[in-house]
Amino acid sequence: RFQPAAGLMERIQAIAQNVSDIAMKVDQILRNSLLNGKVVEGRRDQCEVPRDPKYPDCAGKVEWMRARWTSDPCYAFFGVDGTECSFLIYLSEVEWFCPPLPWRNRTAALPSPPPPPRVQAAFQSDLARLLELIGTGKESLSFMKKRIRHLAQQWLRAARRLEHKLKDQQRDQKHILIHIGFLTEESGDVFSPRVLKGGPLGEMVQWADILAALFLLGHSLRVTVSLKELQSHLGVPPGRGNCPLTSPLPFDLIYTDYHGLQQMKQHMGLSFKKYRCRVRVIDTFGTEPAYNHEEYATLRGYRTNWGYWNLQPTQFMTMFPHTPDNSFMGFVSEELNKTERQLIKSSKVSSMAVVYGKEASIWKGKEKFLAILNKYMEIHGTVYYETQRPPEVPAFVKNHGLLPQHEFQQLLRKAKV
């Protein structure tokens, strides 16, 4: 009767022994874990700046971090907390000025998979999609969309002609960011409020044409006119822009202007230098090498608000072919058929001139010259003013005030000069 009870006792003793073994193992694991934690903590508190000839800037960068790590929230975002080790972790893993710390758990980088095959660009014909991409909310954007709509049929004919000319030629579709910096609030957006008051429209004409051309050629576009959108598309870390981008730039090309260039440099940190070859700067009047080369421009007194970017001169794209150093972007002009050309020729007024000067200040000091011209020709102008005709515009000038683009073109077509 007592035999089963004896067997049970043996089993209970075996279980107790197993529990005891497990407890000892757990205790050992915890002791090792705490010990390792203390070692790591000790390492974290006792980091020394490595002296490695491959990283000559490391010590200087650590010194800079000691003094200024609180100057931008992006450093804290990447784990910088004021300790020497956090500086070295950041400078070796986010930036690349210091060697990797040997005690950091860094998994071996896996070989990156081959890039997927590029999508082939195909000509597009639905301009409504482009107008949607451009967005709303600014007079400048409305003007650009109006221009695209006005020339829509000519754009589509031109695209069909080019498609026929290229036949089945393969073209990679590019991912292109178009950041129109002068329309951002941060740059003052001086153009939008003046679009309907005779303000300068040349830049907007060119941007509208660039957008239409890139879209019809079949590229994938993103359009931004705000700093917030720019940061979002670039993948900028939170903060003031001192930290580099941590993921690859998702764009093959970036079309922007000088305002956009400044904003990108400010918010991309070190990555701006890395990716600057992808930038194309729409530069109305061009930038010659003497102004573009920072050291030379500074030495020779050529420093301006617009130069010294050290880009390749061909990255600047001009509205007019001012200099062979830059690339000529240009803009489109309307195509007229034979009947339209004959009509314009027949409606020319031989003694009529139009002076292009939208603001009164442009006319200042020109009266003597205009008076000579007025002996032979009737002079017309399109100066915008609110109430009283500005005194800078001579009384003999027939001023039409602000004209819609179509009416202004009609006026130009009539004129001899």
Stockholm file with secondary structure:
# STOCKHOLM 1.0

chainA/1-417         RFQPAAGLMERIQAIAQNVSDIAMKVDQILRNSLLNGKVVEGRRDQCEVPRDPKYPDCAGKVEWMRARWTSDPCYAFFGVDGTECSFLIYLSEVEWFCPPLPWRNRTAALPSPPPPPRVQAAFQSDLARLLELIGTGKESLSFMKKRIRHLAQQWLRAARRLEHKLKDQQRDQKHILIHIGFLTEESGDVFSPRVLKGGPLGEMVQWADILAALFLLGHSLRVTVSLKELQSHLGVPPGRGNCPLTSPLPFDLIYTDYHGLQQMKQHMGLSFKKYRCRVRVIDTFGTEPAYNHEEYATLRGYRTNWGYWNLQPTQFMTMFPHTPDNSFMGFVSEELNKTERQLIKSSKVSSMAVVYGKEASIWKGKEKFLAILNKYMEIHGTVYYETQRPPEVPAFVKNHGLLPQHEFQQLLRKAKV
#=GR chainA/1-417 SS CCHHHHHHHHHHHHHHHHHHHHHHHHHHHHHHHHHHHHHHHHHHHTCCCCCCTTCTTHHHHHHHHHHHTTSCHHHHHTTCCSSHHHHHHHHHHTSSSSCCCTTSCCCCCCCCCCCCCCCBCCCCCCHHHHHHHHCSSSHHHHHHHHHHHHTHHHHHHHHHHHHHHHTTCCCBCCEEEEECGGGSGGGTCCSGGGGGGTCCCHHHHHHHHHHHHHHHTTCEEEEECSHHHHHHHHTCCSSSSCSCCSSCCSCSEEEECHHHHHHHHHHHTTHHHHHGGGEEEECTTCCCHHHHCHHHHHHHTCCCSSCCCCCCGGGEEESSCCCTTSEECCCCCCCCCHHHHHHHHHTCCTTEEECCCCSGGGGTTCHHHHHHHHHHSEEEECCCCSSSCCTTSCTTSEECCSCCHHHHHHHHHHCCC
#=GC SS_cons         CCHHHHHHHHHHHHHHHHHHHHHHHHHHHHHHHHHHHHHHHHHHHTCCCCCCTTCTTHHHHHHHHHHHTTSCHHHHHTTCCSSHHHHHHHHHHTSSSSCCCTTSCCCCCCCCCCCCCCCBCCCCCCHHHHHHHHCSSSHHHHHHHHHHHHTHHHHHHHHHHHHHHHTTCCCBCCEEEEECGGGSGGGTCCSGGGGGGTCCCHHHHHHHHHHHHHHHTTCEEEEECSHHHHHHHHTCCSSSSCSCCSSCCSCSEEEECHHHHHHHHHHHTTHHHHHGGGEEEECTTCCCHHHHCHHHHHHHTCCCSSCCCCCCGGGEEESSCCCTTSEECCCCCCCCCHHHHHHHHHTCCTTEEECCCCSGGGGTTCHHHHHHHHHHSEEEECCCCSSSCCTTSCTTSEECCSCCHHHHHHHHHHCCC
//
